[in-house]
Amino acid sequence: MIEQTLEKMRKMKLYGMLRSFKHATHTQSMAGLTADELIHLLVENEWDERQNRSMERSLRNARFRYKATVEGLDFHPDRMLDKNQLLRLADGGYIKKGENILLTGSTGTGKSYLACALGNQACAQGHKVLYANTNRLLTQLKMAKAEGSSIKEMIKLEKQDVLILDDFGIQPLDVQGRMLLMEIIEDRHGKKSTIITSQLPVNAWYEVIGDQTLADAILDRIVHDAHRLELQGDSLRKKRKINQANL
């Protein structure tokens, strides 16, 4: 009877229940449980199993550049990173409000790592997240547009609770690039959150976008009510190399 039950659990893909039930039968730990306690144990283990699988799937789909966590962030005073502000953001309230986060600072100050840490935290809270290099994403969208599949790709971006646009401003946008960026931002404005990292200060983004009218429209939607963090200090990559050399 037990083997039949285990087989049915396997066929129904109740892997959490299956593992818990097998463990309980092998260790005889079911003997002292009431029916209610046994059901609670099985359901709890199935719930945990599904949550873990969902988290793993979300992390794979997000395609983060770094395996970063909020707990692993460096809050050295030189970085001018407000720990209280960051922990408030890690709570995910900005996502529920559809607010944006703008991370600026020099090369190597940890902008991408911080963005991935916030994205990882959002995944843990059950949100859909996608990381993308800005220039690469716009190039892919241009190709999709030429192939007639851009609508599908834009819908995919719109569905993300958090979209991370990394390394914005590395090169100026062309006409098609700025139109695509406008479409992305317009689709998400007030509904979904976007995290943008850039080496350039926000007031220099007008020049990157190029067209004054479109720049006004895009930045009005991005910057309004955005949480802004400007990272300071020396390059973390340089520090790591120096530390490794001294070992």
Order of alpha helices (4+ residues) and beta strands (2+ residues): alpha-alpha-alpha-alpha-alpha-beta-alpha-beta-alpha-alpha-beta-alpha-beta-alpha-alpha-beta-alpha
